[in-house]
Amino acid sequence: MTDLPVARDLLSAAPETIADTVVLDYDARLMRRKRLVGRGGLAFLVDLAEVTNLDDHWGFALEDGRAVGVEAAPEDLVEVRGDLARLAWHIGNRHTPCQIGADHLTIRRDHVIEAMLTHLGAVLTPVKGPFLPEGGAYGKGRTMGHDHGHTHHTHTHA
């Protein structure tokens, strides 16, 4: 049991007043149960029924009636320019989350992916900002890796 206010429900839109705002990076915006502290110091416990992508929601409804917003934290990112269709295919083929702009793609900093993109002719520019990548296959949720059905057998030769 906790003395902290509990959030079991999410809000789809901003209410008239808010108690605080939590600032979370991309990884932290996928959660089920966690203690959070808002920018203004409000501590509360998130206790959702299932793992949830907070990008699909405005914020938390605390059981005591208060609301807490969710804001995307600035992160180290890289803007990708070049043959966007080809570069997006390679980024997606590696199950890398990607934010899509009109004239560029944005990914989180990753030296391996950056080296691949440079080799493919991309122009990369490091930036800092909130990361809001494209959702899953039906416009919601997260892009998740999946099993390609590869089987790896371990054996030794005598």
C-alpha positions in Angstrom: 0.0 0.0 0.0 1.2 3.5 -0.7 0.5 7.0 0.6 1.0 8.4 -2.9 -1.9 9.4 -5.0 -2.5 6.7 -7.6 -3.2 7.0 -11.4 -5.1 4.0 -12.8 -6.7 5.9 -15.7 -5.4 7.9 -18.6 -6.9 11.1 -20.1 -7.4 11.6 -23.8 -7.6 15.5 -23.6 -6.4 18.2 -21.2 -8.8 19.1 -18.4 -9.4 22.7 -17.3 -6.8 22.5 -14.6 -3.7 20.3 -14.0 -1.8 19.5 -10.9 1.6 19.0 -12.5 3.4 17.6 -15.6 5.8 14.7 -15.9 8.6 15.0 -18.5 9.5 11.5 -19.9 11.8 10.3 -22.7 10.6 7.9 -25.3 11.5 4.8 -23.4 9.9 6.0 -20.2 6.6 6.8 -22.0 6.0 3.0 -22.2 4.9 1.8 -18.8 2.5 -0.1 -16.6 3.5 0.5 -13.0 5.9 3.2 -11.8 6.5 6.0 -9.3 6.7 9.3 -11.0 7.5 12.9 -9.9 6.2 15.9 -11.8 8.1 19.0 -12.7 6.4 20.8 -9.8 7.3 18.0 -7.3 4.0 16.1 -7.2 4.9 12.4 -6.6 2.4 9.7 -7.6 2.1 6.0 -8.5 1.1 4.9 -11.9 -0.8 1.6 -11.7 -2.3 0.8 -15.2 -4.0 -2.4 -16.1 -1.5 -3.2 -18.9 1.7 -1.8 -20.4 0.7 1.3 -22.2 2.2 3.8 -24.7 1.6 7.2 -23.1 2.1 8.9 -26.5 -1.5 7.8 -27.2 -2.8 9.8 -24.2 -2.8 13.3 -22.8 -1.9 12.4 -19.3 -2.9 10.7 -16.0 -6.2 10.9 -14.0 -5.3 10.6 -10.3 -7.9 8.8 -8.1 -8.2 12.0 -6.0 -9.5 13.9 -9.0 -6.3 15.7 -10.0 -4.7 15.5 -13.5 -1.1 15.2 -14.5 0.1 15.9 -18.0 2.8 14.0 -19.9 5.4 15.9 -21.9 8.1 14.4 -24.2 11.5 15.1 -22.8 14.3 16.5 -25.0 16.6 13.7 -26.3 19.7 13.3 -28.4 18.4 12.8 -31.9 19.7 12.9 -35.4 17.9 14.4 -38.5 18.3 12.2 -41.6 18.1 13.8 -45.0 18.6 12.2 -48.5 16.6 9.6 -50.4 14.0 9.4 -47.6 12.0 6.5 -49.0 15.1 4.3 -49.3 16.5 5.5 -45.9 13.1 5.0 -44.2 13.0 1.4 -45.5 16.4 0.6 -44.0 15.5 2.3 -40.7 12.3 0.3 -40.6 14.0 -2.9 -41.6 16.0 -2.5 -38.4 12.9 -1.9 -36.3 14.2 1.5 -35.3 11.6 4.0 -34.2 11.4 6.9 -36.6 9.8 10.3 -36.6 8.7 11.4 -40.1 8.9 15.0 -41.2 8.1 16.6 -44.6 11.7 16.8 -45.6 13.6 14.6 -43.1 13.4 11.6 -40.8 14.4 11.8 -37.1 15.8 8.9 -35.1 17.5 8.6 -31.7 21.3 8.7 -31.7 22.7 5.3 -32.5 26.3 5.1 -33.9 25.6 1.8 -35.7 22.4 3.0 -37.4 24.1 6.4 -38.2 27.1 4.6 -39.8 24.7 2.5 -41.9 22.8 5.6 -43.0 26.0 7.5 -43.8 27.1 4.6 -46.0 23.8 4.8 -47.8 24.4 8.5 -48.6 22.3 10.1 -45.9 23.2 13.6 -44.5 23.0 13.5 -40.7 22.5 16.4 -38.3 22.6 15.9 -34.6 19.7 17.7 -32.8 18.1 17.7 -29.4 14.4 17.7 -28.9 11.3 15.6 -28.1 11.1 12.3 -29.9 7.7 11.5 -31.2 8.1 8.6 -33.7 5.5 7.2 -35.9 3.2 4.6 -34.2 2.8 1.0 -35.0 1.2 -0.7 -38.0 -2.2 0.7 -37.4 -1.2 4.2 -36.3 -1.2 3.5 -32.6 1.2 2.0 -30.2 4.9 1.3 -30.6 7.0 -0.1 -33.3 8.3 -3.3 -31.7 10.8 -5.8 -32.8 9.6 -9.2 -33.8 10.9 -12.7 -34.3 11.7 -13.4 -37.9 11.5 -17.2 -37.2 15.2 -17.7 -37.4 16.4 -20.8 -35.6 19.9 -20.9 -34.1 21.1 -24.3 -33.3 24.1 -24.7 -31.0 26.2 -27.7 -31.6 29.8 -28.8 -31.3 31.9 -31.0 -33.6 33.9 -33.9 -32.1 
